[in-house]
Amino acid sequence: MISKSDVEHVATLARLELSEEEKELYTKQLSAIMEYFEKLKELDTDDVPPTPHVLPLKNVLREDKPGEQMDSEKALSNAPDREGNYFRVPKIV
């Protein structure tokens, strides 16, 4: 069972400010989810193969072919900041 202090702790880690009503609501909702997980643990899944997706899907990708190249002036026309033929971005350390 999830306690209100668990919800407050996770909210603090996520830097979320929750009202008392939200804390109560999320405590109830998360407790219900955890109870459902406990019910799922009761299922016998020994003969069930692992599946990455419930439907038999696969990626359909086109062949990667070079196309027309955009001219640098057009590519940089909406850039908020540029230096010569380059995008200028803030330094991140």
N, C-alpha and C positions, 0 to 999 in steps of 0.2 A: 504494500500500500504506500502511496506517495503522501507525504505529509506537506503541510503548508510551508514548513521551513525548507523542505526540498525545493519547492517551487520558488521560494524567495532566493535560495542559493543559486539556482540555475538562472533566475532573472538577473541576479547580480553579476554572474559570470558573463551573461549576454548583454549586460549594460542596458537592461530593460527596466523601465519604471512602471510598476503595476499597481493598480488600485486594489483596495481590499476585496472588492467584488470580483475583479479579475483573478486574484490569487485564489479565492474560494472556487471559482468556476474552473480554473486550470487544475486545481488540486483534484476536483471531482472527475474531470475529463481524463487526466493522466492516470488516476487510480483505476478508472474503467478500462483504459487501454491495457494497463498492467495485468488486471484480472483476466482480460481476454488472452493475453500471452500465456498466462498460467493454464487456461483451458487448452490452448494449442499444444502445450507441452504434454498433455495427456494422450495425444494422438500417436498411433504407432506409424512411424514413417520409415521403418527399416527397409521396406521394399520399394520405396519411392525414390527414383533417381533424381539427383539435383538438376534443376533447370534454371538457366539464366533468365528465361522469360516464359510466361504462361502460354504465349502464342508462338508458333513456329515462324518467327520473323528473321530476316537477314538483311543486311545492308545492301542496297542496290546503288552502286556507285558508277558514275560514268568514267570513261577513260580520261586521264588527266592529260590534256593537250594544251600547249601554249596557244594563246589567242592574241588578239590585238593588244598592244601595249598602250596604256593611257599616257598621254604626254604630261610631263612633270608640272607644267603650269596649271593644267586642269586639275591634277591630283592635289596640288597645294592651294588651289583657289579658295577653299573654305577653311584652311588651317588657321587656328586662332593665333599661332605664332610660328614664324619660320625663319630660317637662316639659310640664305642661298636656295639650293634645291633640296633642302631637308626640313622635316618637321622639327620644331624646337619644343622640347618638353622640359618640365621642371626636373632639376637634379634630385634624385632620390638616394638617400644614403641609408 
